[in-house]
Amino acid sequence: MRLLLIEDDLMIGESVMDLLRAEGYAVDWVKDGEMAEHTLESQSYDLILLDLGLPKVDGLVVLRNLRARKIRTPVLIATARDALDLRVLGLNMGADDYVVKPYELAELLARIRALIRRASGRAEPVYEHMGVSIDPVTREVLVGDQPVALAAREWAILELLLARPGMVLSRKQLEEKLYSWKDEVSSNAVEVYIHGLRKKLGTHMIQNVRGVGYMVPRGTHAA
């Protein structure tokens, strides 16, 4: 999953970046509202973590413009502005959730997971499909009742594909979800991770749609 962090406080930004990357997210970080707007015009994200008190363009303006362009990406406002009227205004302008600084990092992660889960149309915290289950909180993967160890980016690909069985994602789309601006991407990285997943989960789990990309077949889905 790829996230955009919009935060001008360097200390907070660095700690949140470290936290999110440790959780396996690809994260881009911008430090003012103007750069945020430029970034959102050219790049799509699974979630936006938005501060309000930003230089150049206020966070609420960024949010208003985002929704005016019909971009539905979940937005989690994280700000020191704790007045009730501002929280209500942010939610009414299209934010999906709100957390007030200083916040507990565990709560921040829980809210991020909940928003991403909701955006994919799921309510249940654990994904189960075709005999494979994954728990985004514990990072546990089970094939039947047997635990399987995945590398971080194998996990990320599996989570993306399991979120929407039957949806085909191209190599380019997967790369955009897996890597932030600063990451180096080798030309065959996605193929290597897909190969690893097939060895660990079974060749039936991820299908190659020739000339298009990869998908988890709809199969039998239970939650």
matplotlib code that plots the C-alpha trace (Angstrom):
import matplotlib.pyplot as plt

x = [0.0, 1.3, 0.6, 1.1, 2.3, 1.6, 3.4, 5.6, 7.0, 10.3, 10.4, 6.8, 7.3, 10.5, 8.9, 5.8, 7.8, 9.9, 6.8, 4.9, 7.9, 8.5, 4.9, 5.6, 3.9, 5.5, 5.4, 6.0, 6.4, 5.7, 6.1, 3.8, 0.3, 1.5, 3.7, 0.9, -1.4, 1.2, 1.8, -1.9, -2.3, 0.2, 0.2, -2.5, -2.4, -4.2, -4.4, -3.5, -2.3, -3.0, -1.8, -3.9, -1.4, 0.7, 2.9, 1.8, -1.6, -3.6, -4.5, -8.3, -7.8, -5.8, -8.7, -11.4, -9.5, -8.9, -12.6, -13.6, -11.6, -13.7, -10.6, -12.0, -8.7, -9.2, -8.0, -6.9, -6.4, -3.7, -3.3, -2.8, -5.9, -8.3, -11.2, -14.5, -15.6, -12.5, -12.9, -16.5, -15.4, -12.7, -15.1, -17.8, -15.3, -14.6, -12.1, -12.7, -11.2, -9.5, -6.7, -5.4, -1.7, 0.0, -1.4, -0.4, 1.3, -0.6, -3.9, -2.6, -1.8, -5.2, -7.0, -5.0, -5.7, -9.4, -9.7, -7.8, -10.0, -13.1, -11.9, -11.5, -15.1, -14.3, -15.4, -13.6, -10.0, -8.7, -8.7, -9.5, -9.6, -9.0, -7.5, -5.2, -5.7, -3.8, -4.0, -2.8, -2.3, -0.1, 1.3, 0.4, -0.2, -1.8, -2.2, -4.9, -3.7, 0.0, 1.9, 3.9, 6.7, 6.7, 9.1, 7.8, 7.1, 5.7, 3.2, 2.5, 1.6, -0.5, -2.5, -3.1, -4.3, -6.4, -8.1, -10.0, -10.1, -10.7, -9.1, -6.1, -3.1, -0.4, 3.3, 3.4, 0.4, 2.0, 5.3, 3.5, 1.9, 5.1, 7.7, 8.0, 9.9, 13.3, 13.1, 15.1, 13.1, 14.7, 13.1, 12.0, 11.3, 7.5, 8.1, 10.5, 8.0, 5.2, 7.4, 8.1, 4.4, 3.5, 6.1, 4.9, 1.1, 0.6, 0.6, -3.2, -3.2, -1.9, -2.7, -0.9, -3.2, -1.0, -0.1, -2.1, -0.9, -1.7, -4.8, -6.1, -9.0, -12.4, -12.6, -14.4, -14.3, -15.1, -14.5]
y = [0.0, 3.5, 6.4, 10.2, 11.9, 15.7, 17.0, 20.1, 19.1, 17.4, 15.4, 14.1, 13.4, 11.4, 9.3, 8.6, 7.7, 5.3, 3.7, 3.3, 1.9, -0.5, -1.7, -2.3, 0.7, 2.7, 6.3, 9.6, 12.7, 16.3, 19.2, 21.9, 22.2, 23.4, 20.4, 18.2, 19.5, 19.0, 15.5, 14.6, 15.8, 13.2, 10.3, 8.1, 6.8, 4.3, 6.8, 10.4, 11.4, 15.1, 17.8, 21.0, 23.7, 23.6, 26.3, 27.8, 26.1, 25.2, 21.5, 22.2, 23.8, 20.8, 18.6, 20.7, 20.8, 17.0, 16.3, 18.9, 16.8, 13.7, 11.9, 9.4, 8.4, 8.0, 11.0, 10.8, 14.3, 14.3, 17.7, 19.7, 21.7, 20.1, 22.6, 20.8, 23.1, 22.4, 18.6, 18.9, 21.1, 18.7, 15.8, 17.7, 18.7, 15.1, 13.7, 10.1, 10.2, 12.6, 12.1, 14.9, 15.4, 14.1, 10.8, 7.2, 5.6, 2.3, 4.2, 5.9, 2.5, 1.1, 4.0, 3.7, 0.0, 0.6, 3.2, 1.1, -1.9, 0.2, 1.6, -1.9, -2.7, -5.0, -4.9, -7.9, -7.4, -10.7, -11.6, -15.2, -16.5, -19.9, -21.4, -18.5, -16.0, -12.9, -10.7, -7.1, -6.4, -9.4, -10.0, -13.7, -15.7, -19.1, -21.7, -23.9, -23.9, -23.7, -20.4, -19.2, -16.6, -13.9, -11.2, -7.7, -7.0, -10.5, -9.6, -6.2, -7.8, -10.5, -7.9, -5.8, -8.7, -10.3, -7.0, -7.3, -10.9, -10.9, -7.5, -7.5, -5.3, -4.6, -4.7, -1.0, -0.6, -3.0, -1.1, 2.1, 0.6, -1.0, 1.7, 5.3, 8.0, 7.1, 3.4, 1.8, -0.6, -3.4, -4.3, -7.8, -7.2, -7.8, -11.1, -12.3, -11.6, -13.2, -16.3, -16.5, -16.2, -19.0, -21.3, -20.6, -20.4, -22.7, -21.9, -21.5, -18.5, -15.8, -16.0, -14.3, -12.5, -12.5, -9.0, -7.4, -8.3, -10.4, -11.3, -13.6, -15.5, -15.0, -18.6, -19.4, -16.5, -16.7, -14.2]
z = [0.0, -0.9, 1.5, 1.2, 4.4, 4.3, 7.4, 7.9, 11.3, 10.7, 13.9, 13.6, 9.9, 10.4, 13.3, 11.3, 8.2, 10.1, 11.7, 8.4, 6.5, 9.4, 8.8, 5.2, 3.6, 0.8, 1.9, 0.1, 2.3, 1.4, 3.8, 2.5, 0.9, -2.5, -3.0, -1.7, -4.4, -7.2, -6.0, -5.9, -9.5, -10.7, -8.3, -6.7, -3.1, -0.9, 1.9, 2.7, 6.2, 6.3, 8.7, 8.6, 9.6, 6.5, 4.8, 1.5, 1.2, 4.3, 4.8, 4.6, 1.2, 0.1, 1.3, -0.4, -3.7, -3.5, -3.1, -5.7, -8.2, -7.2, -5.8, -3.3, -1.6, 2.2, 4.1, 7.8, 9.3, 11.9, 13.5, 16.7, 15.9, 18.4, 18.4, 17.9, 15.1, 13.1, 13.5, 12.3, 9.4, 8.3, 8.4, 6.6, 3.9, 3.1, 5.6, 6.6, 10.1, 12.5, 15.1, 17.3, 18.1, 20.1, 19.2, 20.1, 17.1, 17.7, 17.4, 14.2, 12.7, 13.7, 12.1, 8.9, 8.6, 9.2, 6.5, 4.0, 4.9, 4.4, 1.1, -0.2, 0.7, 3.6, 7.2, 8.6, 9.9, 8.5, 4.8, 4.0, 0.4, -1.2, 1.9, 2.6, 5.4, 6.3, 9.3, 8.6, 12.3, 13.2, 9.7, 10.1, 7.0, 7.1, 4.4, 5.9, 9.5, 8.6, 9.1, 6.2, 6.3, 3.7, 2.8, 3.3, -0.3, -0.9, 1.9, 0.3, -3.1, -1.5, 0.5, -2.6, -4.6, -1.9, -1.2, -4.5, -5.9, -9.6, -10.2, -12.4, -11.4, -13.9, -13.0, -13.2, -10.8, -8.3, -8.5, -7.8, -4.7, -3.5, -3.9, -2.8, -4.6, -3.0, -3.6, -6.4, -8.5, -10.4, -13.7, -12.6, -8.9, -9.1, -11.1, -8.4, -5.6, -7.5, -8.0, -4.3, -3.4, -5.8, -4.3, -0.7, -1.3, -4.4, -8.1, -8.2, -5.8, -8.2, -11.9, -14.7, -17.2, -20.2, -21.4, -18.6, -15.1, -12.1, -10.1, -7.3, -8.9, -7.3, -6.3, -3.1, -0.7, 3.0, 5.8]

ax = plt.figure().add_subplot(projection="3d")
ax.plot(x, y, z, "-o")
ax.set_aspect("equal")
plt.show()
